Amino acid sequence: MNLGGIVLYLPYRFGWWISRLWHRRYQVDFFCGDYVDYICFREVHKLLPDVRIVTRSRKTWQELAKHGIAAVMYPTCPDMVIMAKHATYMFPVSRIVKIGMRHGAYHFKDFIAAPKYNAFTAYMMTSSREVELAEQKGIRSGHAIGYPKLDPLFNGTLPNADTDRLGQHIQLDPGKKTVLFTATWDKMGYSAVDKWLDRISELTADFNILVTVHQWLSQHKKDILRSTPGITFINDNDILPYLAIVNIMVGDISSIIAEGCALDKPIITFDVPETRRFTSEIRSMLEEISFRVDSFDELVIALHKAAEQPEYHSDKRSFYNRIMFDDLDGKA
C-alpha cells in the first residue's frame, strides 16, 4: 500500500461501513482515472448501463461531461468497483469486489509485481495465453476475455460514414497512403520518438502523416510535434476512428501496435534497447509482425516497402492475434 492508501485506509473504511446503514441497492462503480480509461470501458458500459462512473479528477469529470457521460466525484462506497488502473488502494475494504481490466492490449511491457494484480478479485486479460504467462509470474486473478475497446472495429458499430468524415475533416490526400506514428513514454528508455521527431516532416510529400503519443511523453516533444507543419497531431483520446483509416503504422513498443496487428495493418517498429520490462517475447513478436528499423533512413525505405507489400507479415499477424486476443469477433 502506498502513502495515499495509508492515509485513506481508516477514514474510507469507516465511511464505507457507515454507508451500509442506509445502503439498499447493489452498487457497481467504474473508477475512471482519465478519459482513456473510459474508452477502454465504453463497450462494457453499453452492456452494463447502470454502472456508475467515478473519478477523483475534476479535469476527467469535465471531459466525461463534454462527451455526455455522467460521473460523480470520488469517494464513493460501492459493492463492486471496476478499473483500468492499479488503484485498488482507493477502495480499501475487503468486501468490495474489485475487477481490473487492461488499459492497453496485451502486456507490451512486462507484468508489474504480482501483488498488484492479486489485489483484484478478478483481472480481465486479453487472451488465454496472457493468463498463462501471468500465472507463471504468480498472478492468480487473471481471466481471458479479449479486448472490448476494439469491438466497434469488428462488430460494425463504428460507421464507415464517421471514418469518411474524419478523413475529410483532417484533409487527407486520397492519393497518398496514411501513416500513423505512435510512441510510448520516453522516461524509461522504451520510446523511439527521438529517432523521427525532428525529421517526420520530410515524409509529408509522399504520405499523409498522423501522430499519436503516450500521454506521459515529455511535454516539449509533444509541443514540437504539434507545431510540425504538414502532419496531423491527434489530440483526441479516442483513436479508434483513426485506426480505421490508416494504411501503415510506425511505433516502438507501444501497445497500440497490438491494435494495428488486430486490424492486419502493415507495421514498422524501431528497435529499442532491452529494458527490465521489455521482454524477449515481445521483441520476438515485433520481429515477426513488423518491418524492423533502427534509423530514420531505414524507416523511409520500410515505408515504401510496406505501402507496396501490405500483406508481407500478414500470416504472422494472424498468428499473433490469436495469442494476444484469442478471438477478434467484436464480442469481448
Secondary structure, DSSP 8 states (H G I E B T S, - for coil): --HHHHHHHHHHHHHHHHHTTT--S--EEEE-SSHHHHHHHHHHHHH-TT-EEEES-HHHHHHHHHTT---EES----SEEEESSS-GGGS--TTSEEEEE-SSSTTSS----HHHHHTSSEEEES-HHHHHHHHHTT---EEE---GGGTHHHHS-S-HHHHHHHHHHTT--TTSEEEEEEE--SSSS---GGGTTTTGGGGTTTEEEEEEE-TTS-HHHHHHHHT-TTEEE---S--HHHHHH-SEEEESS-THHHHHHHTT--EEEE-----TTS-HHHHHHHHHHSEEESSHHHHHHHHHHHHH-TTTTHHHHHHHHHHHHS--SS--
